[in-house]
Amino acid sequence: PFTNRLRSEIMKRFVNDKGQTLGFYEKKFHNEMEEIKSKRFVEAGAKKFKFKELATAIKMIKI
C-alpha cells in the first residue's frame, strides 16, 4: 500500500532521523517530502484522489 512505500522511502532518505512522525519530516524536510509523496502518490495509482486527502489520512502514522 501507499503508506508502506512512503514509510520505506522516508527511511531510506532520512537514515539519521528514523522513528519520527510524518509531521516531523514535513516540517524539517518539506521539499524532500513533497518530492517523495508526489512520486509515491502517482505510483500508487491514486490519481483520482486529491493529494491533500491522502496526506491527511496518513498524517498520524508514525514512521
N, CA, C and O atoms as CSV, one atom per row, in Angstrom:
chain,resi,resn,atom,element,x,y,z
A,1,PRO,N,N,0.807,-1.204,0.000
A,1,PRO,CA,C,0.000,0.000,0.000
A,1,PRO,C,C,0.851,1.270,0.000
A,1,PRO,O,O,2.064,1.243,0.208
A,2,PHE,N,N,0.175,2.349,-0.236
A,2,PHE,CA,C,0.845,3.648,-0.344
A,2,PHE,C,C,1.660,3.969,0.896
A,2,PHE,O,O,2.808,4.397,0.784
A,3,THR,N,N,1.096,3.773,2.060
A,3,THR,CA,C,1.782,4.163,3.293
A,3,THR,C,C,3.048,3.356,3.532
A,3,THR,O,O,4.035,3.892,4.038
A,4,ASN,N,N,3.036,2.089,3.181
A,4,ASN,CA,C,4.244,1.274,3.344
A,4,ASN,C,C,5.355,1.752,2.422
A,4,ASN,O,O,6.519,1.802,2.820
A,5,ARG,N,N,5.004,2.101,1.205
A,5,ARG,CA,C,6.004,2.618,0.262
A,5,ARG,C,C,6.542,3.959,0.730
A,5,ARG,O,O,7.742,4.224,0.652
A,6,LEU,N,N,5.650,4.793,1.212
A,6,LEU,CA,C,6.065,6.104,1.714
A,6,LEU,C,C,7.015,5.935,2.893
A,6,LEU,O,O,8.067,6.573,2.946
A,7,ARG,N,N,6.648,5.083,3.829
A,7,ARG,CA,C,7.488,4.826,5.002
A,7,ARG,C,C,8.860,4.304,4.577
A,7,ARG,O,O,9.885,4.733,5.108
A,8,SER,N,N,8.876,3.390,3.631
A,8,SER,CA,C,10.127,2.807,3.143
A,8,SER,C,C,11.030,3.868,2.515
A,8,SER,O,O,12.232,3.906,2.779
A,9,GLU,N,N,10.448,4.716,1.692
A,9,GLU,CA,C,11.222,5.774,1.033
A,9,GLU,C,C,11.777,6.764,2.056
A,9,GLU,O,O,12.926,7.193,1.942
A,10,ILE,N,N,10.983,7.124,3.039
A,10,ILE,CA,C,11.427,8.056,4.077
A,10,ILE,C,C,12.583,7.455,4.861
A,10,ILE,O,O,13.567,8.140,5.142
A,11,MET,N,N,12.473,6.190,5.213
A,11,MET,CA,C,13.535,5.538,5.980
A,11,MET,C,C,14.837,5.464,5.186
A,11,MET,O,O,15.922,5.553,5.761
A,12,LYS,N,N,14.733,5.301,3.876
A,12,LYS,CA,C,15.934,5.269,3.033
A,12,LYS,C,C,16.596,6.641,2.970
A,12,LYS,O,O,17.820,6.751,3.043
A,13,ARG,N,N,15.790,7.676,2.834
A,13,ARG,CA,C,16.333,9.026,2.662
A,13,ARG,C,C,16.816,9.673,3.947
A,13,ARG,O,O,17.808,10.402,3.939
A,14,PHE,N,N,16.139,9.421,5.031
A,14,PHE,CA,C,16.436,10.113,6.280
A,14,PHE,C,C,16.933,9.134,7.341
A,14,PHE,O,O,16.333,9.013,8.410
A,15,VAL,N,N,18.007,8.453,7.052
A,15,VAL,CA,C,18.519,7.419,7.965
A,15,VAL,C,C,18.942,7.979,9.322
A,15,VAL,O,O,18.917,7.255,10.317
A,16,ASN,N,N,19.322,9.228,9.379
A,16,ASN,CA,C,19.756,9.822,10.648
A,16,ASN,C,C,18.595,10.264,11.531
A,16,ASN,O,O,18.788,10.573,12.706
A,17,ASP,N,N,17.392,10.293,10.968
A,17,ASP,CA,C,16.217,10.747,11.718
A,17,ASP,C,C,15.110,9.700,11.717
A,17,ASP,O,O,13.934,10.050,11.611
A,18,LYS,N,N,15.462,8.436,11.833
A,18,LYS,CA,C,14.451,7.371,11.825
A,18,LYS,C,C,13.564,7.463,13.054
A,18,LYS,O,O,13.964,7.982,14.096
A,19,GLY,N,N,12.347,6.946,12.909
A,19,GLY,CA,C,11.437,6.861,14.042
A,19,GLY,C,C,10.673,8.129,14.349
A,19,GLY,O,O,10.057,8.232,15.410
A,20,GLN,N,N,10.697,9.089,13.460
A,20,GLN,CA,C,9.980,10.340,13.681
A,20,GLN,C,C,8.584,10.256,13.073
A,20,GLN,O,O,8.278,9.325,12.328
A,21,THR,N,N,7.751,11.221,13.392
A,21,THR,CA,C,6.406,11.262,12.824
A,21,THR,C,C,6.452,11.895,11.442
A,21,THR,O,O,7.420,12.561,11.075
A,22,LEU,N,N,5.390,11.674,10.687
A,22,LEU,CA,C,5.300,12.266,9.361
A,22,LEU,C,C,5.364,13.789,9.458
A,22,LEU,O,O,5.971,14.442,8.610
A,23,GLY,N,N,4.744,14.346,10.478
A,23,GLY,CA,C,4.775,15.795,10.690
A,23,GLY,C,C,6.184,16.335,10.883
A,23,GLY,O,O,6.507,17.422,10.404
A,24,PHE,N,N,7.016,15.582,11.579
A,24,PHE,CA,C,8.414,15.975,11.778
A,24,PHE,C,C,9.119,16.106,10.437
A,24,PHE,O,O,9.785,17.107,10.174
A,25,TYR,N,N,8.971,15.089,9.589
A,25,TYR,CA,C,9.632,15.115,8.284
A,25,TYR,C,C,9.068,16.232,7.405
A,25,TYR,O,O,9.807,16.884,6.667
A,26,GLU,N,N,7.749,16.445,7.490
A,26,GLU,CA,C,7.111,17.511,6.714
A,26,GLU,C,C,7.709,18.870,7.073
A,26,GLU,O,O,7.975,19.694,6.198
A,27,LYS,N,N,7.914,19.090,8.356
A,27,LYS,CA,C,8.414,20.379,8.818
A,27,LYS,C,C,9.900,20.561,8.527
A,27,LYS,O,O,10.315,21.616,8.047
A,28,LYS,N,N,10.694,19.544,8.813
A,28,LYS,CA,C,12.141,19.660,8.688
A,28,LYS,C,C,12.638,19.509,7.248
A,28,LYS,O,O,13.598,20.167,6.847
A,29,PHE,N,N,11.993,18.653,6.484
A,29,PHE,CA,C,12.435,18.357,5.116
A,29,PHE,C,C,11.285,18.553,4.133
A,29,PHE,O,O,10.954,17.646,3.369
A,30,HIS,N,N,10.683,19.727,4.154
A,30,HIS,CA,C,9.467,19.972,3.384
A,30,HIS,C,C,9.614,19.640,1.897
A,30,HIS,O,O,8.798,18.896,1.353
A,31,ASN,N,N,10.622,20.169,1.243
A,31,ASN,CA,C,10.770,19.949,-0.201
A,31,ASN,C,C,11.008,18.485,-0.540
A,31,ASN,O,O,10.438,17.965,-1.499
A,32,GLU,N,N,11.846,17.823,0.243
A,32,GLU,CA,C,12.121,16.409,0.003
A,32,GLU,C,C,10.860,15.573,0.195
A,32,GLU,O,O,10.614,14.634,-0.562
A,33,MET,N,N,10.070,15.908,1.197
A,33,MET,CA,C,8.835,15.170,1.453
A,33,MET,C,C,7.827,15.362,0.328
A,33,MET,O,O,7.144,14.416,-0.065
A,34,GLU,N,N,7.731,16.568,-0.186
A,34,GLU,CA,C,6.817,16.808,-1.303
A,34,GLU,C,C,7.217,15.969,-2.507
A,34,GLU,O,O,6.365,15.403,-3.192
A,35,GLU,N,N,8.509,15.892,-2.759
A,35,GLU,CA,C,9.013,15.081,-3.869
A,35,GLU,C,C,8.688,13.600,-3.653
A,35,GLU,O,O,8.206,12.929,-4.566
A,36,ILE,N,N,8.947,13.101,-2.465
A,36,ILE,CA,C,8.675,11.696,-2.144
A,36,ILE,C,C,7.189,11.395,-2.283
A,36,ILE,O,O,6.805,10.416,-2.923
A,37,LYS,N,N,6.358,12.235,-1.685
A,37,LYS,CA,C,4.919,11.983,-1.694
A,37,LYS,C,C,4.342,12.074,-3.093
A,37,LYS,O,O,3.484,11.273,-3.462
A,38,SER,N,N,4.799,13.034,-3.871
A,38,SER,CA,C,4.305,13.168,-5.237
A,38,SER,C,C,4.640,11.928,-6.043
A,38,SER,O,O,3.796,11.405,-6.771
A,39,LYS,N,N,5.857,11.465,-5.915
A,39,LYS,CA,C,6.304,10.277,-6.634
A,39,LYS,C,C,5.495,9.057,-6.200
A,39,LYS,O,O,5.012,8.307,-7.047
A,40,ARG,N,N,5.344,8.853,-4.911
A,40,ARG,CA,C,4.629,7.687,-4.388
A,40,ARG,C,C,3.133,7.776,-4.668
A,40,ARG,O,O,2.481,6.758,-4.902
A,41,PHE,N,N,2.600,8.970,-4.646
A,41,PHE,CA,C,1.183,9.172,-4.910
A,41,PHE,C,C,0.839,8.702,-6.313
A,41,PHE,O,O,-0.156,8.004,-6.509
A,42,VAL,N,N,1.646,9.076,-7.281
A,42,VAL,CA,C,1.417,8.683,-8.669
A,42,VAL,C,C,1.638,7.187,-8.839
A,42,VAL,O,O,0.851,6.516,-9.506
A,43,GLU,N,N,2.707,6.658,-8.239
A,43,GLU,CA,C,2.994,5.230,-8.346
A,43,GLU,C,C,1.887,4.384,-7.739
A,43,GLU,O,O,1.630,3.275,-8.206
A,44,ALA,N,N,1.242,4.883,-6.726
A,44,ALA,CA,C,0.185,4.130,-6.059
A,44,ALA,C,C,-1.097,4.103,-6.878
A,44,ALA,O,O,-2.051,3.411,-6.524
A,45,GLY,N,N,-1.119,4.852,-7.966
A,45,GLY,CA,C,-2.300,4.870,-8.809
A,45,GLY,C,C,-3.438,5.649,-8.194
A,45,GLY,O,O,-4.603,5.414,-8.515
A,46,ALA,N,N,-3.115,6.556,-7.330
A,46,ALA,CA,C,-4.139,7.315,-6.624
A,46,ALA,C,C,-4.427,8.641,-7.311
A,46,ALA,O,O,-4.734,9.629,-6.643
A,47,LYS,N,N,-4.334,8.676,-8.604
A,47,LYS,CA,C,-4.538,9.920,-9.342
A,47,LYS,C,C,-5.933,10.492,-9.141
A,47,LYS,O,O,-6.124,11.705,-9.224
A,48,LYS,N,N,-6.902,9.636,-8.878
A,48,LYS,CA,C,-8.272,10.114,-8.724
A,48,LYS,C,C,-8.522,10.811,-7.383
A,48,LYS,O,O,-9.543,11.476,-7.210
A,49,PHE,N,N,-7.599,10.662,-6.444
A,49,PHE,CA,C,-7.737,11.304,-5.143
A,49,PHE,C,C,-6.929,12.594,-5.099
A,49,PHE,O,O,-5.919,12.727,-5.789
A,50,LYS,N,N,-7.373,13.521,-4.301
A,50,LYS,CA,C,-6.580,14.722,-4.083
A,50,LYS,C,C,-5.462,14.368,-3.119
A,50,LYS,O,O,-5.682,13.652,-2.142
A,51,PHE,N,N,-4.278,14.863,-3.388
A,51,PHE,CA,C,-3.130,14.523,-2.556
A,51,PHE,C,C,-3.362,14.916,-1.106
A,51,PHE,O,O,-2.999,14.174,-0.194
A,52,LYS,N,N,-3.956,16.062,-0.891
A,52,LYS,CA,C,-4.169,16.528,0.482
A,52,LYS,C,C,-5.041,15.551,1.269
A,52,LYS,O,O,-4.809,15.335,2.459
A,53,GLU,N,N,-6.036,14.961,0.619
A,53,GLU,CA,C,-6.898,13.994,1.294
A,53,GLU,C,C,-6.098,12.768,1.720
A,53,GLU,O,O,-6.254,12.268,2.834
A,54,LEU,N,N,-5.248,12.295,0.829
A,54,LEU,CA,C,-4.434,11.128,1.142
A,54,LEU,C,C,-3.416,11.450,2.228
A,54,LEU,O,O,-3.201,10.649,3.138
A,55,ALA,N,N,-2.795,12.610,2.137
A,55,ALA,CA,C,-1.807,13.012,3.136
A,55,ALA,C,C,-2.455,13.119,4.512
A,55,ALA,O,O,-1.854,12.738,5.516
A,56,THR,N,N,-3.666,13.630,4.558
A,56,THR,CA,C,-4.381,13.743,5.824
A,56,THR,C,C,-4.639,12.362,6.418
A,56,THR,O,O,-4.552,12.176,7.632
A,57,ALA,N,N,-4.952,11.405,5.568
A,57,ALA,CA,C,-5.248,10.052,6.036
A,57,ALA,C,C,-4.032,9.382,6.664
A,57,ALA,O,O,-4.177,8.568,7.577
A,58,ILE,N,N,-2.836,9.717,6.185
A,58,ILE,CA,C,-1.629,9.065,6.708
A,58,ILE,C,C,-0.835,9.954,7.657
A,58,ILE,O,O,0.233,9.563,8.128
A,59,LYS,N,N,-1.342,11.126,7.934
A,59,LYS,CA,C,-0.605,12.115,8.719
A,59,LYS,C,C,-0.213,11.622,10.112
A,59,LYS,O,O,0.871,11.942,10.599
A,60,MET,N,N,-1.073,10.862,10.742
A,60,MET,CA,C,-0.825,10.451,12.116
A,60,MET,C,C,-0.017,9.156,12.226
A,60,MET,O,O,0.288,8.710,13.332
A,61,ILE,N,N,0.327,8.556,11.096
A,61,ILE,CA,C,1.106,7.319,11.130
A,61,ILE,C,C,2.528,7.634,11.549
A,61,ILE,O,O,3.163,8.525,10.985
A,62,LYS,N,N,3.020,6.924,12.513
A,62,LYS,CA,C,4.407,7.120,12.938
A,62,LYS,C,C,5.299,6.290,12.038
A,62,LYS,O,O,5.084,5.090,11.868
A,63,ILE,N,N,6.278,6.921,11.476
A,63,ILE,CA,C,7.201,6.258,10.557
A,63,ILE,C,C,8.210,5.485,11.356
A,63,ILE,O,O,9.091,4.844,10.784
